C-alpha cells in the first residue's frame, strides 16, 4: 500500500545509544574503568581457557565446562565493551540498524548459552556430590562435550528466530535507545510496526529458554544442599560444599541481576544491573574460580614453573 511504502522509505537506518550521555563529566574516568575491566576480563578468562587446555589434570567435566564458560565470557565482554569504550572516548554514539541487530543477536545468544552452561555445570556438581559412585559413568567426557556443544547450539538457535522477527520491524519514529548497548526491550519500543507478536515471542522465548535451565540449576542445588546437610562430619560437609561454592556464587550473581532487571516494572534499574551481568559478571567469574579453586591455582603454578624452567634452559643454551 502507499502508506506501507512511505513507512519503508522513512525506516530508520541508524540509532543513537544514549549510554552514559547524562554523565559527560566523567566519560574519561568511565573509559579508563571499562578499559581496565575489559583487559582484565579477556586476560583472566583466556588464562583459564589456556590452563584447561594445556593441563592434563584439568581435562575433567568440571573444568571442560569452566573452559567453555570462560570462552563465553570473553565473547560476551567483546560483544558489548569495545562499543562502549569507543563511545566514551570519541563521543560517537550512533550505531546502524544492522550493527544494532547484530549486537542484539550475539549478546542474546551468549546470555542464553550461559543459562544452559550454568545448568549443565550445576548438574555436573549434583552428580559429583549426590551420586559419587556413579559419577564417572554418568558424566563421562563424551556426555560432557555433548552438553557443552548443546548449550552453545541451543543458545544461538533460541535468538535466531527472535532476531529474524525484529529485523522485519519498521522504525520510522524516534531513534534514541536509552541504553549502552542494543537491548531488545528499548529497541522494540522504537518500532512503528505492530509489535504485539514480537513482544509475545520475546516473552515465550525468554520463558522457554531461561526458565528450564534455571529450574534445573535450582533443583540441582536443592538436592546438593540437602545431601551436604546429611553428611555427618563437619570436615566432609566443608569439603563437599567447597566443590560447588564457586559455581553457586556465579549462578547467584548471574540470575540475581537478570531477575532484578526483568522484574523491575519501571525499568529504573535496567542500566545499573545490566552492567552487573554484562560487564562485571564476566570479570568476576574467573576470579571466583581461580581464587577459590585449588586445581586451577595448582595448574597456574605448574604453568609458571614450566615457563621459568624453559626460560632458564633457553638462557643456558645461549650462554653455552
C-alpha positions as CSV (number, residue, x, y, z in Angstrom):
1,X,0.0,0.0,0.0
2,X,1.1,3.7,-0.4
3,X,1.2,4.1,3.4
4,X,3.4,1.0,3.8
5,X,5.7,2.2,1.1
6,X,6.0,5.6,2.8
7,X,6.9,3.9,6.1
8,X,9.5,1.8,4.5
9,X,11.1,4.9,2.9
10,X,11.2,6.5,6.3
11,X,12.7,3.5,8.1
12,X,15.5,4.5,10.4
13,X,18.8,3.0,9.4
14,X,20.8,4.4,12.4
15,X,20.2,4.6,16.1
16,X,21.7,6.7,18.9
17,X,22.7,4.7,22.0
18,X,22.4,7.3,24.8
19,X,24.6,5.1,27.1
20,X,26.1,7.3,29.8
21,X,25.3,10.6,28.0
22,X,23.9,12.0,31.2
23,X,27.3,11.8,32.8
24,X,29.6,13.7,30.3
25,X,31.9,15.0,33.1
26,X,33.2,11.5,34.0
27,X,33.4,9.9,30.5
28,X,37.2,9.7,30.6
29,X,37.0,8.1,34.1
30,X,34.4,5.6,32.9
31,X,36.5,4.9,29.8
32,X,39.6,4.1,31.9
33,X,37.5,2.0,34.3
34,X,35.8,0.0,31.5
35,X,39.2,-0.4,29.7
36,X,40.8,-1.9,32.8
37,X,37.7,-4.2,33.3
38,X,37.8,-5.3,29.6
39,X,41.5,-6.1,29.6
40,X,41.3,-7.9,32.9
41,X,38.2,-9.9,31.7
42,X,39.8,-11.0,28.5
43,X,43.1,-11.8,30.2
44,X,41.6,-13.7,33.1
45,X,39.2,-15.8,31.0
46,X,41.8,-16.5,28.4
47,X,44.2,-17.7,31.1
48,X,41.6,-20.2,32.4
49,X,40.9,-21.5,28.8
50,X,44.6,-22.0,28.3
51,X,45.1,-23.7,31.6
52,X,42.2,-26.1,31.0
53,X,43.6,-26.9,27.5
54,X,47.3,-27.5,28.5
55,X,47.0,-29.1,31.9
56,X,46.1,-32.8,31.8
57,X,44.8,-32.7,35.4
58,X,42.0,-30.3,34.3
59,X,40.7,-32.5,31.5
60,X,37.6,-33.4,33.5
61,X,34.0,-32.5,33.0
62,X,34.0,-29.7,35.7
63,X,36.9,-27.9,34.0
64,X,35.7,-28.5,30.5
65,X,32.6,-26.7,31.4
66,X,34.7,-24.0,33.1
67,X,36.7,-23.6,29.9
68,X,33.6,-23.2,27.9
69,X,32.2,-20.6,30.4
70,X,35.4,-18.6,30.2
71,X,35.3,-18.7,26.4
72,X,31.7,-17.5,26.5
73,X,32.5,-14.6,28.9
74,X,35.4,-13.4,26.7
75,X,33.0,-13.3,23.7
76,X,30.2,-11.7,25.8
77,X,32.5,-8.9,27.0
78,X,33.9,-8.4,23.5
79,X,30.3,-8.0,22.1
80,X,29.5,-5.0,24.3
81,X,32.5,-3.4,25.9
82,X,34.5,-2.3,22.7
83,X,31.5,-0.3,21.5
84,X,31.1,1.3,25.0
85,X,34.8,2.2,25.0
86,X,34.7,3.8,21.6
87,X,31.5,5.7,22.5
88,X,33.0,7.0,25.8
89,X,36.3,8.0,24.1
90,X,35.1,9.6,20.9
91,X,31.5,10.6,21.9
92,X,30.3,8.7,18.8
93,X,27.0,7.1,19.9
94,X,25.5,6.2,16.5
95,X,25.0,2.6,15.5
96,X,23.5,1.3,12.3
97,X,20.3,-0.9,12.3
98,X,22.4,-3.8,11.0
99,X,25.0,-3.3,13.8
100,X,22.3,-3.0,16.4
101,X,20.6,-6.2,15.4
102,X,24.0,-8.0,15.2
103,X,24.9,-6.9,18.7
104,X,21.4,-7.9,19.9
105,X,21.9,-11.3,18.3
106,X,25.2,-12.1,19.8
107,X,24.5,-10.7,23.3
108,X,21.2,-12.5,23.5
109,X,22.7,-15.8,22.1
110,X,25.6,-15.7,24.6
111,X,23.2,-14.9,27.5
112,X,21.0,-17.9,26.6
113,X,24.1,-20.1,26.2
114,X,25.3,-19.1,29.7
115,X,22.0,-20.2,31.1
116,X,22.4,-23.7,29.6
117,X,26.1,-23.9,30.6
118,X,25.4,-22.9,34.2
119,X,22.6,-25.6,34.3
120,X,25.0,-28.2,32.9
121,X,27.6,-27.3,35.5
122,X,25.1,-27.5,38.3
123,X,24.0,-30.9,37.1
124,X,27.7,-32.0,37.0
125,X,28.1,-30.9,40.6
126,X,24.8,-32.7,41.5
127,X,26.2,-36.0,40.1
128,X,29.6,-35.5,41.8
129,X,28.1,-34.9,45.3
130,X,24.8,-36.8,45.3
131,X,25.9,-39.8,43.1
132,X,29.7,-40.0,43.6
133,X,30.0,-43.8,42.9
134,X,28.2,-43.4,39.5
135,X,29.7,-40.0,38.6
136,X,32.4,-41.2,36.2
137,X,29.8,-43.4,34.4
138,X,27.1,-40.8,34.2
139,X,29.3,-37.8,33.4
140,X,31.9,-39.1,31.1
141,X,33.9,-36.8,28.7
142,X,31.7,-37.6,25.7
143,X,28.5,-36.6,27.5
144,X,30.2,-33.5,28.9
145,X,31.2,-32.4,25.5
146,X,27.7,-33.1,24.2
147,X,26.2,-30.9,27.0
148,X,28.6,-28.1,26.3
149,X,28.0,-28.2,22.5
150,X,24.2,-28.4,23.1
151,X,24.4,-25.3,25.3
152,X,26.1,-23.3,22.5
153,X,23.7,-24.6,19.8
154,X,20.5,-24.0,21.8
155,X,21.6,-20.6,22.9
156,X,22.2,-19.4,19.3
157,X,19.1,-21.1,17.9
158,X,16.9,-19.5,20.7
159,X,17.7,-16.0,19.5
160,X,17.8,-16.6,15.7
161,X,14.0,-16.8,15.5
162,X,13.5,-13.7,17.6
163,X,16.1,-11.6,15.8
164,X,14.6,-12.6,12.4
165,X,11.2,-11.1,13.5
166,X,12.9,-8.0,15.0
167,X,14.7,-7.4,11.6
168,X,11.3,-7.3,9.9
169,X,10.2,-4.3,12.1
170,X,9.9,-0.8,10.6
171,X,11.5,2.0,12.6
172,X,10.2,5.4,11.5
173,X,10.0,7.5,14.7
174,X,12.5,8.4,17.5
175,X,15.9,6.7,17.1
176,X,17.3,7.1,20.6
177,X,17.9,4.0,22.7
178,X,18.3,4.7,26.4
179,X,20.9,2.1,27.0
180,X,24.6,1.4,26.5
181,X,24.0,-1.5,24.1
182,X,21.2,-2.7,21.8
183,X,18.9,-4.5,24.2
184,X,15.6,-5.9,22.9
185,X,13.0,-4.0,25.0
186,X,14.1,-0.4,24.3
187,X,14.7,-1.3,20.6
188,X,11.2,-2.8,20.1
189,X,9.7,0.3,21.7
190,X,11.0,2.4,18.9
191,X,9.3,0.5,16.2
192,X,6.2,2.0,14.5
193,X,5.1,-1.5,13.3
194,X,2.7,-3.8,15.2
195,X,5.0,-5.2,17.9
196,X,2.5,-7.4,19.7
197,X,3.7,-10.6,18.0
198,X,7.4,-9.7,18.6
199,X,6.8,-8.9,22.3
200,X,4.8,-12.2,22.7
201,X,7.6,-14.1,21.0
202,X,10.2,-12.4,23.2
203,X,8.3,-13.4,26.3
204,X,7.7,-17.0,25.1
205,X,11.4,-17.5,24.2
206,X,12.6,-15.9,27.4
207,X,10.4,-18.3,29.4
208,X,11.2,-21.3,27.3
209,X,14.9,-20.9,27.1
210,X,15.8,-19.5,30.5
211,X,13.2,-21.0,33.0
212,X,14.1,-24.6,32.3
213,X,17.8,-24.2,32.9
214,X,17.1,-22.0,35.9
215,X,14.8,-24.6,37.4
216,X,17.3,-27.4,36.7
217,X,20.0,-25.3,38.4
218,X,17.7,-24.6,41.3
219,X,16.7,-28.2,41.7
220,X,20.3,-29.4,41.5
221,X,21.4,-27.1,44.3
222,X,18.4,-28.0,46.5
223,X,19.4,-31.7,46.2
224,X,23.1,-30.8,46.7
225,X,22.5,-28.8,49.8
226,X,20.1,-31.5,51.2
227,X,22.9,-34.1,50.6
228,X,25.6,-31.9,52.2
229,X,23.5,-31.3,55.3
230,X,23.2,-35.0,55.8
231,X,26.9,-35.6,55.8
232,X,27.8,-36.5,59.4
233,X,31.3,-34.9,59.7
234,X,31.8,-31.2,59.5
235,X,35.0,-31.8,57.5
236,X,33.1,-33.8,55.0
237,X,30.4,-31.1,54.7
238,X,33.0,-28.4,54.2
239,X,34.8,-30.4,51.5
240,X,31.6,-31.1,49.7
241,X,30.4,-27.6,49.8
242,X,33.8,-26.2,48.6
243,X,33.5,-28.2,45.4
244,X,30.3,-26.3,44.4
245,X,30.5,-23.0,46.2
246,X,32.3,-21.2,43.4
247,X,29.6,-22.2,40.9
248,X,26.9,-21.3,43.3
249,X,28.3,-17.7,43.7
250,X,28.4,-17.4,39.9
251,X,24.9,-18.6,39.4
252,X,23.6,-16.3,42.1
253,X,25.3,-13.3,40.5
254,X,24.1,-14.1,37.0
255,X,20.5,-15.0,37.7
256,X,20.1,-12.5,40.6
257,X,20.9,-9.5,38.4
258,X,18.9,-10.7,35.4
259,X,15.8,-11.3,37.6
260,X,16.1,-7.9,39.1
261,X,16.3,-6.2,35.7
262,X,13.4,-8.0,34.2
263,X,11.1,-7.8,37.2
264,X,11.6,-4.1,37.6
265,X,8.3,-2.7,36.3
266,X,9.6,0.8,35.8
267,X,13.0,-0.4,34.3
268,X,14.7,2.2,36.6
269,X,17.5,-0.2,37.5
270,X,17.9,-1.5,33.9
271,X,21.3,0.1,33.2
272,X,22.8,-0.4,36.6
273,X,22.0,-4.1,36.8
274,X,22.6,-4.7,33.1
275,X,26.2,-3.6,33.9
276,X,26.4,-6.3,36.5
277,X,25.6,-9.2,34.2
278,X,27.1,-7.9,31.0
279,X,30.3,-6.3,32.4
280,X,31.1,-7.3,36.0
281,X,30.0,-10.9,35.9
282,X,32.4,-11.9,33.0
283,X,35.2,-10.3,35.1
284,X,34.2,-11.8,38.5
285,X,33.6,-15.4,37.2
286,X,37.3,-16.2,36.5
287,X,38.4,-14.5,39.7
288,X,36.0,-16.6,41.8
289,X,37.0,-19.8,40.2
290,X,40.8,-19.1,40.2
291,X,40.9,-17.8,43.8
292,X,38.7,-20.4,45.3
293,X,39.9,-23.5,43.4
294,X,43.0,-25.4,44.3
295,X,43.3,-27.2,41.0
296,X,43.2,-24.0,39.0
297,X,45.8,-22.4,41.2
298,X,47.9,-25.5,41.1
299,X,47.7,-25.6,37.3
300,X,48.7,-21.9,37.2
301,X,51.7,-22.6,39.5
302,X,52.8,-25.5,37.3
303,X,52.5,-23.4,34.1
304,X,54.6,-20.6,35.6
305,X,57.2,-23.1,36.8
306,X,57.4,-24.7,33.4
307,X,57.8,-21.2,31.8
308,X,60.6,-20.4,34.2
309,X,62.3,-23.7,33.5
310,X,62.1,-23.3,29.7
311,X,63.4,-19.7,30.0
312,X,66.4,-20.8,32.1
313,X,67.1,-23.6,29.7
314,X,67.0,-21.2,26.8
315,X,69.3,-18.8,28.6
316,X,71.7,-21.6,29.4
317,X,71.9,-22.7,25.8
318,X,72.5,-19.1,24.6
319,X,75.4,-18.8,27.1
320,X,77.0,-22.1,26.2
